[in-house]
Structures are given as structure tokens and as C-alpha cells.
């Protein structure tokens, strides 16, 4: 029994098959937490299925498919809880998944967000791409995980089982303190999906909150349930939203030079897509840059507004001080532990 009011909120869009597969386990192992389905105007039989089979589950219906960011923002306005648990519909939870993390929220008042350990649903001895055992970024804003660098996934042999502060917590299973979530304005609606959790966590850090991974809690994630890895839109969102996140949250010192360097590296990545016979991803990167430029005045306005929040201070703690692109591709450091030996992440 928790002293905090916990709401497990599952965002759903045409995911009735995932609901059939995973919702019973969520209900079974979530104790006295509220279970809420936030539906993004699904056109399949999701709502009918829930009403016929799970009367104990609350349904919050959005009037359009707003994606992850705005979809959760709209739904959470109607949820009363101390801790929101934002759970992807393609996640299998385990018996003790809530308690270790909620207990940490109860003990540490500065904890703003947290995640469990994510294991691949299909390869259960391997970390899962979306969050592994905690998220980080490098000096230029490239994200990676403790247990996953680029597309290299480590085997889980207990090497990352200690709880620790991280830079960002996965959106696939994101625990966030409700008051802190709303204090910084929730997710950025403009993101739609991808990188919104990194942006949120950086804003939480910039306002004095901790982000942690608690690997005593374990969940299994399928991944790619919303936009698969071959999606042009996913490439567009990843590149655009990453630049926006860096612009909004990085200290002014060296920001311009880092953005310029990132634009150059993005160009290199775009031509690699082209040479690899993936022209749609080449154009997705180009479109991402133009979208970034178009939204830049609004992005800078958001940065300015954030600086007006109490306790605001640009945070660079737990940022990897090196360049992960160089370390991974040139120096062949393909595991988190090898990175951590070169530039201690703290």
C-alpha cells in the first residue's frame, strides 16, 4: 500500500491487440493504483473491448490522435494522482514493478521522474532499445542508454542493477511526480512523439529535480508499436526534436557552436541514408532541419519562459562529456561501461 496516489496511464491508439495481451497483467500486478486508458481517438474496437471486458478500468477519450506528447497532456488533465506512470501499451509488467519506484518517490522528495529496467520482450536476456537501464546524452545532445549505444544492445547479466541518477527516463514506462510535471508545463505538444521524454527530463533537471533508474523494477517492452524503425516520420521527429531539445535546455555557453556542429553531423547522417539507398530518410532529415528553423522563434520563447520558473538553473549533470559518435564509430566503444571509463558520467 502506497502513501502516494498512483495512476497508471496507458496511451492507446488502435492498440486493441496490445490491450488484450498486456492489460490483464497490468491490472493483476498494480495493486491499488488507478488504471486508466487514455485513448487517442482510436478507430479500432479498443473502446468497445474495454467496456465489455474491463469495467474497472477508467477510459479518458481524446478527440483526435495527438501523438504521445499532446495525447498525454490532454489526458492527464483529467487524472488526479501524485505520481503518473506513463506506460506504453506494448509493455509487459512484472509482479513487483511498482513498489520499488514508488517507495523511492516517497523517500526522496527531489525525485521528479524515474524508470524501471527495460528488457526486450522477445529476447529476455537483452536490454530493450527505448530505455535499457537508464538514459543519458552526450556533450552534443545525442541520446544513449546504460545498456544500449546506437543499435548495439547489451546482454543483461546484472551489470547495471544498481539504482542511480540518470539524465532521462524512458517514455515507454515513465514515472513522474504530477506536481513537477505540471510545474514545467508537461510535454511539449509540438514534439508529437520521440524525444519528448528527454526534453521533459532535462526541464525537470533544470528546475532542481532528480531523474533515476530503479532496476529492481523490471518490465518487458516490445518497442516500435507506434512508429517502427523504418518510418520516415520517426526519422523526421528524432532529428527535429533532438535539435529543439538542445536549443531549449542547454546553457547558453557553447550552445550556438554545438547546434552548428550538430547540423553538420546531421548532414553527414542524411547523406549516409542516401548512399545506403534510403532517400526517404535523407529527405526526412532535410525536412527536420527546415521544421526546426521554422519553429525556432517559438522554441526560443519556450526557453525564455522556462527561465522564469522558480529554482531554474541550467543543468549539465549526468551529461557524457565526450562525443558518443566518435567513441562508438571510431574508437569502437560499444558498451556503456567503456564510455563511463573514459569520461566519468556524474
C-alpha positions in Angstrom: 0.0 0.0 0.0 1.4 3.4 -1.0 1.0 6.7 0.7 1.1 8.4 -2.7 -1.8 8.2 -5.1 -0.6 6.4 -8.2 -2.2 6.4 -11.6 -1.0 4.0 -14.4 -2.0 5.7 -17.6 -1.7 3.8 -20.9 -1.9 5.8 -24.0 -3.7 3.8 -26.7 -4.2 4.4 -30.4 -5.6 1.4 -32.4 -3.8 -0.9 -30.0 -6.6 -3.3 -29.1 -4.3 -6.3 -29.6 -1.8 -4.9 -27.1 -4.6 -4.2 -24.7 -5.8 -7.8 -25.0 -2.2 -9.1 -24.5 -0.9 -6.9 -21.7 -3.7 -5.1 -19.8 -4.7 -8.2 -17.7 -1.1 -8.3 -16.3 -1.1 -4.6 -15.6 -4.3 -4.9 -13.6 -3.0 -8.0 -11.7 0.3 -6.5 -10.6 -0.6 -2.9 -10.0 -2.2 -3.2 -6.5 -4.2 -0.2 -5.5 -3.1 2.1 -8.4 -5.7 3.6 -10.7 -5.6 2.0 -14.2 -6.5 4.5 -16.9 -6.6 4.1 -20.7 -6.0 7.4 -22.5 -7.4 6.8 -25.9 -6.1 8.9 -28.8 -9.4 8.6 -30.8 -8.8 5.0 -31.9 -10.8 3.7 -35.0 -10.4 0.1 -34.0 -12.5 -1.7 -31.3 -10.4 -0.6 -28.4 -13.1 1.3 -26.5 -15.7 -1.4 -27.1 -13.3 -4.1 -25.9 -12.5 -2.2 -22.7 -16.2 -1.6 -21.9 -17.1 -5.2 -22.4 -14.1 -6.8 -20.6 -12.6 -4.3 -18.1 -15.2 -2.2 -16.3 -12.7 -1.5 -13.6 -10.5 0.5 -16.0 -11.2 4.2 -16.5 -11.3 5.5 -20.0 -10.2 9.0 -20.9 -11.0 9.7 -24.5 -9.1 12.3 -26.6 -10.9 13.8 -29.6 -8.0 13.2 -32.0 -4.8 11.3 -32.4 -2.5 13.8 -30.7 0.5 11.5 -30.5 2.4 10.8 -27.3 3.2 14.3 -26.2 -0.1 16.2 -26.5 -2.1 12.9 -26.1 -0.7 12.6 -22.6 -1.0 16.3 -21.8 -4.7 16.3 -22.7 -5.5 13.0 -20.9 -3.5 13.8 -17.7 -5.6 17.0 -17.2 -8.4 14.6 -16.2 -6.3 12.4 -13.9 -5.9 13.1 -10.2 -2.8 11.5 -8.8 0.5 12.2 -7.0 2.6 10.0 -9.4 1.7 9.4 -13.1 3.0 6.1 -14.5 3.0 6.6 -18.3 3.0 3.1 -19.7 3.2 2.1 -23.3 0.5 -0.4 -24.4 3.2 -2.8 -25.6 4.8 -3.3 -22.2 4.5 -6.4 -20.0 4.9 -5.6 -16.4 6.1 -7.9 -13.6 4.9 -8.7 -10.1 7.0 -6.1 -8.3 7.2 -3.4 -10.9 5.5 -0.5 -9.0 6.7 -0.8 -5.4 10.5 -0.1 -5.7 10.0 3.0 -7.7 7.0 4.4 -5.7 8.9 3.8 -2.5 11.8 5.9 -4.0 9.3 8.7 -4.7 8.1 8.5 -1.1 11.6 8.6 0.3 13.2 11.2 -2.0 11.1 14.4 -2.3 13.5 15.7 -5.0 12.8 12.8 -7.3 10.9 14.2 -10.3 11.0 11.2 -12.7 12.2 7.6 -12.8 12.1 4.4 -14.8 12.4 0.6 -14.3 14.9 -1.6 -16.2 13.6 -2.3 -19.7 14.2 -5.7 -21.2 13.4 -6.8 -24.7 10.1 -8.7 -24.7 11.3 -11.1 -27.4 14.9 -11.5 -26.2 14.6 -11.6 -22.5 18.3 -11.7 -21.7 18.9 -8.4 -23.6 18.2 -4.8 -22.8 15.5 -3.0 -24.8 16.3 -0.1 -27.1 13.9 2.5 -25.8 15.4 2.9 -22.3 17.5 -0.1 -21.2 18.8 0.7 -17.7 18.6 4.5 -17.9 19.0 7.2 -20.4 21.9 9.7 -21.0 23.0 12.2 -23.6 26.5 13.2 -24.7 28.0 16.6 -25.0 26.2 17.3 -28.3 22.8 16.0 -27.3 22.9 12.5 -28.8 20.9 10.1 -26.6 22.0 6.7 -25.5 21.3 4.3 -22.7 23.1 2.3 -20.0 22.9 -1.0 -21.9 22.3 0.4 -25.4 24.5 2.5 -27.6 23.0 3.3 -31.0 21.8 -0.1 -32.3 24.1 -2.2 -30.1 22.1 -3.9 -27.3 24.0 -5.4 -24.4 23.0 -8.7 -22.7 21.6 -8.1 -19.2 23.9 -10.0 -16.8 23.2 -7.8 -13.9 25.9 -5.3 -14.7 23.5 -2.3 -14.4 21.4 -3.4 -11.5 22.3 -0.6 -9.1 19.9 2.4 -8.8 21.5 5.6 -9.8 20.8 9.1 -11.2 20.5 9.3 -14.9 19.8 12.0 -17.4 16.5 10.9 -18.9 13.9 8.2 -18.1 12.2 6.3 -20.9 8.8 7.3 -22.2 7.9 3.6 -22.5 7.5 3.4 -18.7 7.9 6.9 -17.2 7.2 7.5 -13.6 6.8 11.3 -13.0 5.7 13.3 -10.0 2.5 15.1 -11.0 3.1 18.5 -9.4 6.6 18.7 -11.1 5.1 17.6 -14.4 2.6 20.4 -14.4 5.0 23.0 -12.9 7.2 22.8 -16.1 4.2 22.7 -18.4 4.1 18.9 -19.2 5.3 17.6 -22.5 6.0 19.9 -25.4 2.9 19.5 -27.7 4.9 20.2 -30.8 7.0 17.1 -30.4 4.1 14.7 -31.2 6.4 11.7 -30.4 10.1 10.9 -29.9 12.5 12.8 -27.6 9.6 14.3 -25.6 10.7 12.4 -22.5 14.3 13.7 -22.9 13.1 17.2 -23.2 10.8 16.8 -20.2 13.5 15.2 -18.0 16.0 18.0 -18.9 13.5 20.6 -17.9 12.9 18.7 -14.7 16.6 18.7 -14.0 16.8 22.4 -14.8 14.3 23.1 -12.1 16.1 21.1 -9.4 14.6 17.6 -9.8 16.4 14.2 -9.9 15.9 11.6 -12.5 16.7 7.9 -11.5 16.6 4.4 -12.8 15.4 1.8 -10.3 16.4 -1.6 -11.8 14.7 -3.6 -9.0 11.6 -2.9 -11.1 11.7 -4.8 -14.4 9.4 -4.6 -17.4 9.5 -6.1 -20.9 9.0 -3.9 -23.9 8.2 -4.9 -27.5 9.1 -1.5 -29.0 8.2 0.2 -32.3 4.5 -0.1 -31.5 3.7 3.5 -32.6 6.3 4.2 -35.3 8.6 1.5 -36.5 12.3 2.0 -37.0 11.9 2.2 -40.8 9.4 5.1 -40.5 10.3 8.3 -42.4 8.2 10.2 -39.8 10.2 8.7 -36.9 13.5 9.9 -38.6 12.0 13.3 -39.1 10.8 13.6 -35.4 14.0 12.2 -34.0 16.2 14.7 -35.8 14.0 17.8 -35.4 13.0 17.1 -31.8 16.6 16.5 -30.8 17.7 19.9 -32.1 14.8 21.5 -30.3 15.6 19.8 -27.0 19.2 21.0 -27.2 18.1 24.6 -28.0 15.6 24.8 -25.2 17.6 23.3 -22.4 21.4 23.7 -22.9 23.2 26.5 -21.1 24.0 29.5 -23.4 27.7 28.8 -23.2 28.7 27.0 -26.4 25.1 26.4 -27.5 25.4 28.0 -30.9 28.6 26.2 -31.8 27.1 22.8 -30.6 23.9 23.4 -32.7 26.1 24.3 -35.7 28.2 21.1 -35.2 25.0 19.0 -34.9 23.6 20.4 -38.1 26.8 19.4 -39.9 26.7 15.9 -38.4 23.0 15.6 -39.3 24.0 16.4 -42.8 26.6 13.6 -42.8 23.9 11.2 -41.5 21.5 12.4 -44.2 24.0 11.6 -47.0 24.7 8.2 -45.4 21.0 7.5 -45.7 21.1 8.5 -49.4 24.2 6.4 -50.1 22.6 3.4 -48.3 19.7 3.6 -50.7 17.2 5.2 -48.3 16.3 8.5 -50.0 13.1 8.9 -47.9 15.2 9.2 -44.7 17.6 11.6 -46.5 14.7 13.9 -47.2 13.3 13.4 -43.7 16.5 14.8 -42.2 16.3 17.8 -44.6 12.6 18.4 -43.6 13.5 18.1 -40.0 16.1 20.9 -40.3 13.6 23.2 -42.1 11.0 22.4 -39.5 13.5 23.3 -36.7 14.2 26.6 -38.4 10.5 27.4 -38.8 9.8 26.7 -35.2 13.0 28.3 -33.8 11.3 31.6 -32.6 8.7 29.5 -30.7 11.5 27.2 -29.3 13.5 30.2 -28.1 10.3 31.7 -26.5 9.8 28.4 -24.6 13.4 28.6 -23.4 12.8 32.1 -22.1 9.6 31.1 -20.3 11.4 28.1 -18.6 14.0 30.5 -17.2 11.2 32.3 -15.3 10.3 29.2 -13.2 11.4 29.1 -9.6 14.6 27.2 -8.9 15.6 27.3 -12.6 19.3 26.6 -13.3 20.6 25.1 -16.5 21.8 21.6 -15.5 24.6 19.6 -17.2 24.9 16.9 -14.5 25.0 13.3 -15.8 25.9 14.5 -19.3 28.6 12.4 -21.0 31.4 14.9 -21.6 32.6 13.2 -24.8 31.2 12.7 -28.3 29.4 9.3 -28.5 29.6 9.3 -32.3 33.4 9.4 -32.2 33.7 7.0 -29.3 31.3 4.4 -30.8 32.2 4.5 -34.5 35.9 5.4 -34.4 37.1 4.1 -31.1 34.7 1.1 -31.1 33.4 1.7 -27.6 30.1 -0.2 -27.9 29.1 -0.7 -24.2 28.2 1.9 -21.6 30.9 0.8 -19.2 33.6 1.5 -21.7 32.2 5.0 -22.2 32.0 5.6 -18.4 35.7 4.7 -18.0 36.7 7.4 -20.5 34.6 10.3 -19.2 33.0 9.7 -15.9 29.3 10.4 -16.1 28.3 12.2 -12.9 
